[in-house]
């Protein structure tokens, strides 16, 4: 279980998070809805220790450790792929940071490209893909290691309705396999 207790965060004199507390259990999906600047990304950045914060964040009853971070998938709001790499090189590189062997990534990647209807092959350069297909590749990098905790910051942003449904299907499947999932959105219908 992911447990957030009394989370507070300020940037200078501006307080962004005010005593936020919630839990996310295994096999559960939690959607955060809010306008820009409401603190959704700051909650994610606190969980990932990108920023300092006041409060307590734990997983399965303990503070996060290095092994826990290997079991987190993260899709940032700002896409951060390396355009000169191939799809395969990009996914292998990011999966290797989580301890996933390159051989296993290369075996699974074609299936993921098919499931998410990516218009491209593993040896295509990232820069040759449309923005939507780049977003799908970034999503694959977040989920290919079957993370225990999946954090998705505005995962549906810029996607057409067909691709939103593809993402939703994969998110639900990950939840059914046991992952805890937390995501942000501007749109209530995505959370529903």
Secondary structure, DSSP 8 states (H G I E B T S, - for coil): -EEEEEEEEEETTEEEEEEEEEEE-TT-EEEEE--TTSSHHHHHHHHTTSS--EEEEEETTEE--HHHHHTEEEE-SS----TTSBHHHHHHHHHHTTT--HHHHHHHHHHHHHHTT-SS-TTSBGGGS-HHHHHHHHHHHHHTT--SEEEESSTTTT--HHHHHHHHHHHHHHHHTT-EEEEEES-HHHH-
